[in-house]
Amino acid sequence: MTFAIAKRFSFAAAHHLDGLPAGHKCSRVHGHTYAVEVRMAASELDDAGFVADYGELDVLRDYLDAELDHRDLNEVLPVPPSCENIARYLHGWCQDNLRHGHLVTAVRVSESPVSPATLDG
């Protein structure tokens, strides 16, 4: 058996995507209210009965608020700001910065309610 938890966050930001056909709407600067979901999993629970304490994920919320919220993602991210790349970037950030980052199994990023991109692994 595997136990899993997830926590959702959001932030508003602008971006544009290069390398698209001429006239593509996403090549122009535009904004989204992004939704981010981080999933963590473990085969065993800790002594408190948790995969991880949800409060440990507050550091991600703080990072999103301080570094990505109301920013131009092209200026603050080291990768082109597609949802797929943002998911990959945040997955790495979580592994490096969360107390139990090694338990992160997926990061999902959506720029609209119907268009998520997920990095599993």
Protein Blocks (a to p, Z undefined) as FASTA:
>chain_A
ZZddddddddddddddehiaehiaklpccddddddddddddfbdcfkopabdfklmmmmm
mmmmmmmgopafklmpcbdcbfklmmmmmmmmmmmmgmklmmpmbdcddfbfklccddeZ
Z
